[in-house]
């Protein structure tokens, strides 16, 4: 009695252990050893047929306990034959099936055989048959429960996959990650060992990208393959859902196209990916326990494949939108750069430049013209040109822009503007039309160029032509003029010597004759200097000695003018390579001009020399009346003079300027009315000496 109670307790504990098993094989591993222990048997086995989804049968024997066998290996042909007959119904109603070497006990649940218990042929006591039936029911119940879990698509997992798809749609994931997470969700939903994604090359359908995902969170395979044959190729070409229970026995199977890594393929579920009625790829689930899927599960997979197709399509649209936005942004930057370049060019033009419409309103204006108006360019846009720029109430007199706006022609005119101190500037104003598609002028460009300097250069050119004529004349008559002048000067000097000392009036008159002759000779000499290119003899000279000699020659002028000359020579100078006579002429001309400018009032003239960094600096400063500002720029022009006709010819400073230039130097002038004038001569040290 105690033994029976112990066995009942063992059966109760076994039932609890079986119910707590977490897998189909866990049920078997716990149930078979427990059953043999209840029956006091050492040998036995359990056979689970291909009842659900044509899954391969499982055969387990007690020794060794973990000898799991897929298929029909290690099971005798006779035993397999008897089990097959028993399952197919030849002995369906029997609760056991006995043969000479073994006996079979079916495990029923809901009128379906869940498994077959195989025991040796020894008789089982009547009291143990009751316990056997209890354990059989426990094992059958749990086998049914676990097989149902395995063979039923989890609605929770399906919803999880849908949530993943939804999340990827609204995330910042790139297309590659979207494909990875959706495909992984599909694999988990159908409990496949691996899932694959094949996408056709849009340009070449015989090439495809193949991706595979397993238990990890990264692609196991991400390669480009030739896509010309195989199960997957057939699925794409026909756009049909396709299932293969045993791929090795399928004639369409192609190893390169259909194979996957790290697992032995037994089954494949293929669902085409269709975007806008075009098949662009295929989803594949390998070794799913649900193979083959029923109609309902097929619908689930097709819906997930459609969701993946939509995600791919949406991601492609987003990517295209990003590219379009990037292109648009790049175009915007290019347009902005072009605008800035054109604006910089527009504002950098030194001439005045602006655009008006048919109502004379300013459309654009460059900085040069706005500066002339004294208003910022942006404040001028929109205002009428004649009001904002010329302070007129109507189009300016002589304005030709109307001809351009209404006839589309080009015009040009000159206009002179007067400023302070009677100074004027001359502008050349040109107009150009801006045409629309109908070749009608809708705007006009006005180009205003200051031609004052141009006119000045034209005047100088005319003056140069005059000088050339004077030079030709001077060369012809110099000899004829010099000879009479020499006679006049010589006779005046003889006459002055022969006159009595007390004849002051006669002496003064003769002296004036001599001075006038000498002045006429200097005029001829200067004319010849301007008319021909003089040949300078450059020799090393002492700059301070050259200036001192010039001062000595002018000492007689200091006797008749109340002027003091102070000479401040520098020290330690190198020799200056220059033309001695011409440089002395420079000093005499400038100092003589200073003496004459000071006139009869007391004055000071300061002459200084300095040397630094290979350059001589000579400064001649006086405290005379100074030169008017509007005349400073003209003093080096030939024949320009502020002296009376009897005192100056306007050639002295012109000769000075020419001599300094021929020595590679510069001459600068600064003057202030009432305070005096300063000339600064900069001469380079001749390195060839």
GILINRA-V612480 format. One record per residue. N is the residue number from 1. RES is the residue in three letters. PHI is phi in whole degrees, -180 to 180 (NA if undefined). PSI is psi in whole degrees, 0 to 359 (NA if undefined). OMEGA is omega in radians with two decimals (none if undefined). Layout:
n=<N;N>
res=<RES;RES>
phi=<PHI;PHI>
psi=<PSI;PSI>
omega=<OMEGA;OMEGA>
//
This chain:
n=<1;2;3;4;5;6;7;8;9;10;11;12;13;14;15;16;17;18;19;20;21;22;23;24;25;26;27;28;29;30;31;32;33;34;35;36;37;38;39;40;41;42;43;44;45;46;47;48;49;50;51;52;53;54;55;56;57;58;59;60;61;62;63;64;65;66;67;68;69;70;71;72;73;74;75;76;77;78;79;80;81;82;83;84;85;86;87;88;89;90;91;92;93;94;95;96;97;98;99;100;101;102;103;104;105;106;107;108;109;110;111;112;113;114;115;116;117;118;119;120;121;122;123;124;125;126;127;128;129;130;131;132;133;134;135;136;137;138;139;140;141;142;143;144;145;146;147;148;149;150;151;152;153;154;155;156;157;158;159;160;161;162;163;164;165;166;167;168;169;170;171;172;173;174;175;176;177;178;179;180;181;182;183;184;185;186;187;188;189;190;191;192;193;194;195;196;197;198;199;200;201;202;203;204;205;206;207;208;209;210;211;212;213;214;215;216;217;218;219;220;221;222;223;224;225;226;227;228;229;230;231;232;233;234;235;236;237;238;239;240;241;242;243;244;245;246;247;248;249;250;251;252;253;254;255;256;257;258;259;260;261;262;263;264;265;266;267;268;269;270;271;272;273;274;275;276;277;278;279;280;281;282;283;284;285;286;287;288;289;290;291;292;293;294;295;296;297;298;299;300;301;302;303;304;305;306;307;308;309;310;311;312;313;314;315;316;317;318;319;320;321;322;323;324;325;326;327;328;329;330;331;332;333;334;335;336;337;338;339;340;341;342;343;344;345;346;347;348;349;350;351;352;353;354;355;356;357;358;359;360;361;362;363;364;365;366;367;368;369;370;371;372;373;374;375;376;377;378;379;380;381;382;383;384;385;386;387;388;389;390;391;392;393;394;395;396;397;398;399;400;401;402;403;404;405;406;407;408;409;410;411;412;413;414;415;416;417;418;419;420;421;422;423;424;425;426;427;428;429;430;431;432;433;434;435;436;437;438;439;440;441;442;443;444;445;446;447;448;449;450;451;452;453;454;455;456;457;458;459;460;461;462;463;464;465;466;467;468;469;470;471;472;473;474;475;476;477;478;479;480;481;482;483;484;485;486;487;488;489;490;491;492;493;494;495;496;497;498;499;500;501;502;503;504;505;506;507;508;509;510;511;512;513;514;515;516;517;518;519;520;521;522;523;524;525;526;527;528;529;530;531;532;533;534;535;536;537;538;539;540;541;542;543;544;545;546;547;548;549;550;551;552;553;554;555;556;557;558;559;560;561;562;563;564;565;566;567;568;569;570;571;572;573;574;575;576;577;578;579;580;581;582;583;584;585;586;587;588;589;590;591;592;593;594;595;596;597;598;599;600;601;602;603;604;605;606;607;608;609;610;611;612;613;614;615;616;617;618;619;620;621;622;623;624;625;626;627;628;629;630;631;632;633;634;635;636;637;638;639;640;641;642;643;644;645;646;647;648;649;650;651;652;653;654;655;656;657;658;659;660;661;662;663;664;665;666;667;668;669;670;671;672;673;674;675;676;677;678;679;680;681;682;683;684;685;686;687;688;689>
res=<UNK;UNK;UNK;UNK;UNK;UNK;UNK;UNK;UNK;UNK;UNK;UNK;UNK;UNK;UNK;UNK;UNK;UNK;UNK;UNK;UNK;UNK;UNK;UNK;UNK;UNK;UNK;UNK;UNK;UNK;UNK;UNK;UNK;UNK;UNK;UNK;UNK;UNK;UNK;UNK;UNK;UNK;UNK;UNK;UNK;UNK;UNK;UNK;UNK;UNK;UNK;UNK;UNK;UNK;UNK;UNK;UNK;UNK;UNK;UNK;UNK;UNK;UNK;UNK;UNK;UNK;UNK;UNK;UNK;UNK;UNK;UNK;UNK;UNK;UNK;UNK;UNK;UNK;UNK;UNK;UNK;UNK;UNK;UNK;UNK;UNK;UNK;UNK;UNK;UNK;UNK;UNK;UNK;UNK;UNK;UNK;UNK;UNK;UNK;UNK;UNK;UNK;UNK;UNK;UNK;UNK;UNK;UNK;UNK;UNK;UNK;UNK;UNK;UNK;UNK;UNK;UNK;UNK;UNK;UNK;UNK;UNK;UNK;UNK;UNK;UNK;UNK;UNK;UNK;UNK;UNK;UNK;UNK;UNK;UNK;UNK;UNK;UNK;UNK;UNK;UNK;UNK;UNK;UNK;UNK;UNK;UNK;UNK;UNK;UNK;UNK;UNK;UNK;UNK;UNK;UNK;UNK;UNK;UNK;UNK;UNK;UNK;UNK;UNK;UNK;UNK;UNK;UNK;UNK;UNK;UNK;UNK;UNK;UNK;UNK;UNK;UNK;UNK;UNK;UNK;UNK;UNK;UNK;UNK;UNK;UNK;UNK;UNK;UNK;UNK;UNK;UNK;UNK;UNK;UNK;UNK;UNK;UNK;UNK;UNK;UNK;UNK;UNK;UNK;UNK;UNK;UNK;UNK;UNK;UNK;UNK;UNK;UNK;UNK;UNK;UNK;UNK;UNK;UNK;UNK;UNK;UNK;UNK;UNK;UNK;UNK;UNK;UNK;UNK;UNK;UNK;UNK;UNK;UNK;UNK;UNK;UNK;UNK;UNK;UNK;UNK;UNK;UNK;UNK;UNK;UNK;UNK;UNK;UNK;UNK;UNK;UNK;UNK;UNK;UNK;UNK;UNK;UNK;UNK;UNK;UNK;UNK;UNK;UNK;UNK;UNK;UNK;UNK;UNK;UNK;UNK;UNK;UNK;UNK;UNK;UNK;UNK;UNK;UNK;UNK;UNK;UNK;UNK;UNK;UNK;UNK;UNK;UNK;UNK;UNK;UNK;UNK;UNK;UNK;UNK;UNK;UNK;UNK;UNK;UNK;UNK;UNK;UNK;UNK;UNK;UNK;UNK;UNK;UNK;UNK;UNK;UNK;UNK;UNK;UNK;UNK;UNK;UNK;UNK;UNK;UNK;UNK;UNK;UNK;UNK;UNK;UNK;UNK;UNK;UNK;UNK;UNK;UNK;UNK;UNK;UNK;UNK;UNK;UNK;UNK;UNK;UNK;UNK;UNK;UNK;UNK;UNK;UNK;UNK;UNK;UNK;UNK;UNK;UNK;UNK;UNK;UNK;UNK;UNK;UNK;UNK;UNK;UNK;UNK;UNK;UNK;UNK;UNK;UNK;UNK;UNK;UNK;UNK;UNK;UNK;UNK;UNK;UNK;UNK;UNK;UNK;UNK;UNK;UNK;UNK;UNK;UNK;UNK;UNK;UNK;UNK;UNK;UNK;UNK;UNK;UNK;UNK;UNK;UNK;UNK;UNK;UNK;UNK;UNK;UNK;UNK;UNK;UNK;UNK;UNK;UNK;UNK;UNK;UNK;UNK;UNK;UNK;UNK;UNK;UNK;UNK;UNK;UNK;UNK;UNK;UNK;UNK;UNK;UNK;UNK;UNK;UNK;UNK;UNK;UNK;UNK;UNK;UNK;UNK;UNK;UNK;UNK;UNK;UNK;UNK;UNK;UNK;UNK;UNK;UNK;UNK;UNK;UNK;UNK;UNK;UNK;UNK;UNK;UNK;UNK;UNK;UNK;UNK;UNK;UNK;UNK;UNK;UNK;UNK;UNK;UNK;UNK;UNK;UNK;UNK;UNK;UNK;UNK;UNK;UNK;UNK;UNK;UNK;UNK;UNK;UNK;UNK;UNK;UNK;UNK;UNK;UNK;UNK;UNK;UNK;UNK;UNK;UNK;UNK;UNK;UNK;UNK;UNK;UNK;UNK;UNK;UNK;UNK;UNK;UNK;UNK;UNK;UNK;UNK;UNK;UNK;UNK;UNK;UNK;UNK;UNK;UNK;UNK;UNK;UNK;UNK;UNK;UNK;UNK;UNK;UNK;UNK;UNK;UNK;UNK;UNK;UNK;UNK;UNK;UNK;UNK;UNK;UNK;UNK;UNK;UNK;UNK;UNK;UNK;UNK;UNK;UNK;UNK;UNK;UNK;UNK;UNK;UNK;UNK;UNK;UNK;UNK;UNK;UNK;UNK;UNK;UNK;UNK;UNK;UNK;UNK;UNK;UNK;UNK;UNK;UNK;UNK;UNK;UNK;UNK;UNK;UNK;UNK;UNK;UNK;UNK;UNK;UNK;UNK;UNK;UNK;UNK;UNK;UNK;UNK;UNK;UNK;UNK;UNK;UNK;UNK;UNK;UNK;UNK;UNK;UNK;UNK;UNK;UNK;UNK;UNK;UNK;UNK;UNK;UNK;UNK;UNK;UNK;UNK;UNK;UNK;UNK;UNK;UNK;UNK;UNK;UNK;UNK;UNK;UNK;UNK;UNK;UNK;UNK;UNK;UNK;UNK;UNK;UNK;UNK;UNK;UNK;UNK;UNK;UNK;UNK;UNK;UNK;UNK;UNK;UNK;UNK;UNK;UNK;UNK;UNK;UNK;UNK;UNK;UNK;UNK;UNK;UNK;UNK;UNK;UNK;UNK;UNK;UNK;UNK;UNK;UNK;UNK;UNK;UNK;UNK;UNK;UNK;UNK;UNK;UNK;UNK;UNK;UNK;UNK;UNK;UNK;UNK;UNK>
phi=<NA;-65;-64;-66;-63;-62;-69;-63;-63;-65;-65;-63;-64;-64;-62;-64;-63;-64;-68;-90;-63;-98;-156;-60;-70;-63;-60;-69;-61;-86;-69;-66;-60;-65;-62;-64;-67;-63;-90;57;-112;-102;-117;174;-151;-137;-125;-108;-74;-81;-85;-111;55;57;-70;-61;-69;-118;-127;-130;-112;-70;-123;-75;-62;-96;-80;-73;-129;-91;88;-111;-72;60;-129;-66;-63;-66;-63;-65;-65;-67;-64;-62;-62;-64;-71;-72;108;-64;-133;-62;-83;-75;-86;-155;-143;-116;-132;-66;-105;-154;-140;-112;-129;-73;-109;-95;-152;56;62;-121;-74;-91;-167;-124;-89;-111;-125;-69;-85;-63;-68;-107;-58;-62;-67;-84;-63;-61;-66;-59;-65;-63;-67;-58;-65;-62;-65;-61;-59;-70;-62;-62;-60;-71;-67;-65;-61;-69;-99;-119;-65;-75;-63;-64;-68;-62;-65;-60;-64;-63;-65;-62;-62;-63;-65;-67;-67;-106;-101;-94;-64;-80;-60;-62;-70;-59;-62;-62;-71;-68;-66;-64;-64;-64;-58;-68;-64;-99;53;-78;-74;-157;-132;-129;-133;-118;-121;-72;-73;-59;-90;-142;-64;-85;-125;-144;-99;-114;-127;-132;-130;-117;-82;-82;-108;-134;-68;-80;-134;-150;-129;-102;-126;-80;-121;-122;-157;112;-62;-65;-63;-64;-63;-70;-62;-95;53;-120;-69;-139;-129;-129;-77;-132;-67;-69;-101;-97;-67;-81;-59;-123;-62;-66;-82;-98;-76;-139;-93;72;-133;-93;-75;-125;-139;-139;-120;-120;-128;-68;-105;-119;-124;52;67;-119;-79;-108;177;-151;-100;-129;-114;-102;55;-82;-67;-87;-71;-81;-75;-79;-60;-65;-67;-62;-61;-62;-66;-63;-65;-68;-64;-65;-63;-63;-61;-65;-63;-62;-64;-64;-63;-64;-64;-63;-63;-64;-66;-62;-64;-63;-64;-63;-63;-65;-66;-63;-64;-62;-65;-63;-64;-64;-63;-63;-62;-65;-63;-64;-65;-62;-64;-59;-79;-83;-65;-66;-75;-79;-148;-154;-125;-128;-97;-71;-99;68;-80;-72;-94;-155;-150;-84;-65;-61;-72;-66;-64;-62;-82;77;-134;-63;-56;-66;-82;-90;-61;97;-89;-71;-63;-71;-82;-77;-102;-122;56;-112;-95;-149;-50;-61;-60;82;-66;-109;-67;-62;-61;-70;-69;-103;-114;73;-96;-92;-133;-154;-153;-112;-142;-105;-115;-99;-117;-73;58;61;-87;-138;-127;-110;-119;-102;-111;-116;-125;-135;-84;-112;-99;-92;-66;-97;63;-103;-75;-108;-145;-136;-99;-112;-118;-110;-121;-73;-109;-60;-65;-62;-66;-64;-66;-64;-64;-64;-63;-62;-63;-64;-66;-64;-61;-62;-66;-63;-62;-63;-67;-63;-63;-80;-107;-57;-63;-67;-82;-63;-62;-64;-63;-61;-66;-63;-65;-64;-66;-65;-67;-66;-65;-65;-71;-87;-73;-65;-68;-92;-91;-63;-64;-66;-62;-63;-66;-66;-62;-64;-61;-64;-63;-62;-65;-62;-65;-63;-64;-64;-61;-62;-63;-66;-61;-64;-66;-75;-83;-132;-83;-77;-97;-91;-101;-85;-136;-69;-129;-91;-60;-63;-66;-62;-69;-63;-62;-64;-66;-64;-67;-95;-62;-67;-70;-73;-76;-108;-124;-79;-118;-110;-111;-110;-109;-116;-79;-76;-124;71;-81;-79;-74;-97;-88;-160;-87;-61;-66;-70;-66;-65;-65;-62;-62;-64;-61;-68;-68;-65;-62;-66;-62;-67;-68;-68;72;-90;-90;-67;-154;-127;-127;-115;-116;-137;-130;-143;-139;-158;53;77;-138;-91;-123;-115;-117;-124;-124;-126;-113;-77;-73;84;-117;-57;-60;-76;-111;-60;-74;-109;-68;-94;-77;-60;72;-87;-153;-103;-83;-71;-55;-81;-110;-150;-108;80;-106;-60;-69;-63;-65;-58;-61;-67;-67;-62;-62;-67;-94;76;-107;-135;-127;-117;-132;-130;-147;-138;-59;85;-123;120;-135;-131;-105;-121;-109;-113;-123;-79;-75;-74;-76;-76;-75>
psi=<318;323;320;320;321;320;323;319;322;320;320;313;323;321;318;315;319;319;336;357;141;3;169;313;331;321;316;316;327;318;315;309;323;319;315;326;320;322;1;41;152;332;146;169;169;138;122;111;175;71;319;128;25;34;148;145;157;133;124;132;160;324;116;153;321;23;71;135;124;136;205;15;156;25;133;151;321;316;318;322;317;319;318;315;320;318;323;355;0;334;37;324;349;145;345;166;118;137;183;322;343;170;146;140;110;147;104;144;123;45;17;139;120;328;170;124;129;121;165;177;3;145;148;126;154;322;334;339;323;315;323;316;323;313;321;317;319;313;316;317;310;327;317;315;312;324;326;319;319;324;10;129;128;120;326;317;323;314;323;316;320;321;322;315;316;319;320;333;326;11;178;13;147;171;323;316;324;313;318;310;322;316;322;321;320;317;314;326;318;10;38;156;331;154;148;154;123;124;129;148;124;331;334;98;346;2;140;158;127;126;141;142;140;229;341;185;22;163;131;325;136;82;164;129;162;132;80;342;174;175;316;321;318;321;318;315;321;352;43;148;135;135;138;120;320;100;331;339;9;125;337;348;129;126;315;319;317;348;163;169;146;358;157;116;137;324;155;139;122;127;123;151;117;125;120;48;12;127;117;354;193;142;137;133;125;135;48;137;350;357;132;148;144;179;320;314;327;319;322;314;320;320;321;321;322;319;319;318;317;320;317;316;315;318;321;319;318;317;318;322;319;317;317;318;320;317;320;319;318;319;322;317;319;318;318;317;318;318;315;322;313;322;318;317;317;314;338;345;121;333;160;137;123;164;137;159;190;348;13;14;138;125;321;151;137;169;326;315;324;324;320;326;344;22;145;145;318;336;345;333;134;341;155;137;319;336;313;326;330;0;44;158;354;167;142;146;134;358;132;11;334;324;320;318;326;339;347;17;165;140;162;139;163;143;137;132;133;139;202;157;31;24;151;154;143;130;139;119;118;147;142;139;151;117;151;191;340;15;28;140;120;340;167;141;129;126;111;120;130;113;17;312;324;316;323;318;324;320;318;324;317;318;322;323;323;317;321;320;319;320;316;320;317;320;329;328;356;315;318;327;319;319;311;322;318;320;319;313;317;314;325;319;322;317;321;325;328;346;148;152;337;2;72;320;317;319;318;319;316;321;322;323;316;315;317;321;315;321;319;322;319;322;314;319;316;322;317;325;324;330;339;156;112;147;114;139;102;119;157;126;161;116;314;321;323;316;320;320;320;321;324;320;335;6;329;333;331;342;333;355;136;59;138;131;124;124;122;83;140;171;159;32;148;173;143;127;111;174;115;310;319;321;322;325;325;310;318;315;312;316;322;322;322;318;313;327;322;324;225;353;161;142;168;142;126;124;128;152;141;160;131;133;46;18;133;138;119;124;129;112;136;167;38;196;345;175;134;146;323;356;350;320;356;354;340;3;140;138;4;126;150;0;167;157;331;348;341;150;346;16;344;302;331;318;318;313;319;320;315;316;321;340;8;19;187;150;127;148;136;134;145;126;132;350;344;186;147;128;133;121;127;119;132;149;127;112;348;344;NA>
omega=<3.12;3.13;-3.14;3.11;3.11;-3.13;3.10;3.09;3.11;3.13;3.13;3.12;3.13;3.13;3.12;-3.12;3.14;-3.12;3.14;3.12;-3.04;-3.14;3.12;-3.12;3.04;3.09;-3.10;-3.12;3.12;-3.01;-3.07;3.10;3.13;3.12;-3.13;3.11;3.11;-3.09;-3.11;3.10;3.12;-3.08;3.10;3.14;3.10;-3.09;3.09;-3.06;3.09;-3.06;-3.04;3.02;3.11;3.09;-3.11;3.14;3.11;3.13;-3.13;3.01;-3.08;-3.08;-0.14;-2.99;-3.03;-3.10;3.12;-3.10;3.03;-3.14;-3.01;-3.12;3.10;3.05;-3.03;-3.12;-3.12;-3.14;-3.14;3.14;-3.12;3.13;-3.13;3.12;-3.11;-3.11;-3.09;2.96;3.14;3.11;-2.95;-3.03;-3.13;3.09;3.04;-3.06;-2.97;3.03;-3.01;-3.06;-3.08;3.03;-3.05;3.09;3.14;3.06;-3.09;2.93;-3.06;3.05;3.08;3.10;3.10;-3.12;3.09;3.02;-3.14;3.09;3.08;-2.99;3.13;-3.14;3.11;-3.14;-3.10;-3.13;3.13;3.12;3.09;3.12;3.11;-3.12;3.10;-3.13;3.11;-3.14;3.14;-3.12;-3.12;-3.14;-3.08;3.06;3.12;-3.12;-3.07;3.10;3.08;3.09;-3.09;-2.98;3.13;3.09;-3.12;3.10;3.11;3.13;3.10;3.12;3.09;3.12;3.09;3.10;3.09;3.14;3.14;-3.13;-3.13;-3.13;-3.03;-3.10;3.11;-3.13;3.04;-3.05;-3.13;3.13;3.08;3.12;-3.10;-3.05;3.11;-3.12;3.10;3.09;3.09;3.10;-3.12;-3.14;-3.09;3.04;3.08;3.07;-3.14;3.09;-3.11;3.10;3.10;3.14;-3.10;2.99;-3.10;-3.09;-3.06;-3.08;3.13;3.07;-3.11;3.02;-3.08;3.13;-3.14;3.09;3.12;-3.11;-3.11;-3.11;3.10;3.10;3.01;3.14;3.06;-3.00;2.98;-3.06;2.97;-3.02;-3.04;-3.13;3.12;-3.14;-3.11;3.11;3.12;3.13;-3.13;-3.09;-3.09;-3.13;-3.09;3.02;-3.03;3.11;3.11;-3.13;-3.13;-3.03;-3.08;3.12;3.12;-3.06;-3.13;-3.07;3.08;-3.01;-3.07;-3.07;-2.94;-3.02;3.04;-2.99;2.90;3.09;3.05;-3.06;3.01;-3.11;3.10;3.00;-3.04;3.10;-3.10;3.06;-3.03;3.10;3.14;3.08;3.11;3.12;-3.07;-3.12;-3.09;3.01;3.14;3.04;-3.09;3.01;3.02;3.10;-3.12;-3.07;-0.10;3.13;3.02;-3.05;-3.13;-3.13;3.06;3.11;3.10;-3.11;3.12;3.12;3.10;3.09;3.09;3.10;3.09;3.12;3.12;3.12;3.11;-3.12;3.13;3.12;3.10;3.11;3.13;3.13;3.10;3.11;3.10;3.12;3.13;3.11;3.11;3.11;3.13;3.12;3.10;3.10;3.10;3.11;3.12;3.13;3.12;3.11;3.11;3.12;-3.14;3.11;3.13;3.13;3.11;3.10;-3.14;-3.10;-3.09;3.12;-3.10;3.12;3.10;-2.97;3.07;-3.08;3.10;3.07;-3.05;3.08;-3.13;3.12;-3.12;3.09;3.11;-3.13;-3.11;-3.02;-3.11;-3.12;3.12;3.11;3.09;3.14;3.14;-3.12;3.12;-3.09;-3.09;3.12;-3.13;-3.09;3.14;3.14;3.10;-3.01;-3.07;3.09;-3.03;-3.01;-3.03;3.09;3.11;3.09;-3.13;3.10;-3.03;3.06;3.13;-3.13;-3.10;-3.08;3.11;3.11;-3.13;-3.08;-3.04;3.12;3.14;-3.09;3.07;3.12;3.10;3.10;3.10;3.11;-3.13;3.10;-3.10;3.14;-3.14;3.10;3.10;3.07;-3.10;3.02;-3.13;-3.10;3.03;-3.04;3.14;3.12;-3.12;-3.10;2.93;-2.98;3.02;-3.10;3.14;3.12;3.07;-3.13;3.12;3.11;3.12;3.06;3.08;-3.10;-3.11;-3.09;3.11;-3.12;3.13;3.14;3.10;3.12;3.11;3.11;3.09;3.10;3.12;3.11;3.09;3.13;3.12;3.10;3.08;3.12;3.12;3.11;3.10;3.14;3.11;3.12;-3.11;-3.13;-3.10;-3.01;-3.08;-3.10;-3.11;-3.11;-3.07;-3.12;3.09;3.14;3.12;3.13;-3.14;-3.10;-3.12;-3.14;3.11;3.14;3.11;-3.12;3.13;-3.14;-3.06;-3.12;3.09;-3.07;-3.08;3.11;-3.05;-3.10;3.13;3.14;3.13;-3.13;-3.13;3.13;3.10;3.09;-3.12;-3.13;3.14;3.11;3.12;3.13;3.12;3.10;3.11;3.11;3.13;-3.13;3.14;3.09;3.11;3.13;3.12;-3.03;-3.08;3.11;-3.10;3.08;-3.11;3.06;-3.09;3.12;3.08;3.13;3.05;-3.05;-3.10;3.12;-3.14;-3.14;-3.13;3.10;3.12;3.12;3.11;3.14;-3.12;-3.06;3.14;3.11;-3.12;3.14;-3.08;3.12;-3.13;-3.07;3.08;3.12;3.08;-3.12;-3.13;-3.08;3.03;-3.09;3.08;-3.11;2.89;3.12;3.07;3.09;-3.04;3.05;-3.00;-3.07;-3.10;3.13;3.10;3.09;3.12;-3.10;-3.11;-3.11;-3.08;-3.12;3.13;3.07;3.13;3.13;-3.11;3.13;3.13;3.06;-3.00;3.14;-3.13;-3.12;3.13;3.05;-3.12;3.11;3.13;3.10;3.09;3.12;3.12;3.05;3.04;-3.10;3.07;3.08;3.13;-3.11;3.09;-3.04;3.09;3.11;3.14;-3.05;-3.12;-3.09;3.09;-3.06;-3.09;3.14;-3.09;-3.10;-3.07;-2.96;3.14;3.11;3.10;3.07;3.07;3.13;3.05;-3.14;3.08;-3.11;-3.10;-3.06;-3.08;3.12;-3.11;-3.12;-3.02;-3.11;3.06;3.08;3.12;-3.12;-3.13;-3.12;-3.14;3.13;-3.13;3.09;3.12;-3.08;3.12;3.05;-3.10;-3.13;3.04;-3.08;3.09;-3.10;3.12;-3.09;3.06;-3.05;3.09;3.02;3.10;3.14;3.12;-3.10;3.12;3.01;-3.10;-3.09;-3.13;-3.12;none>
//
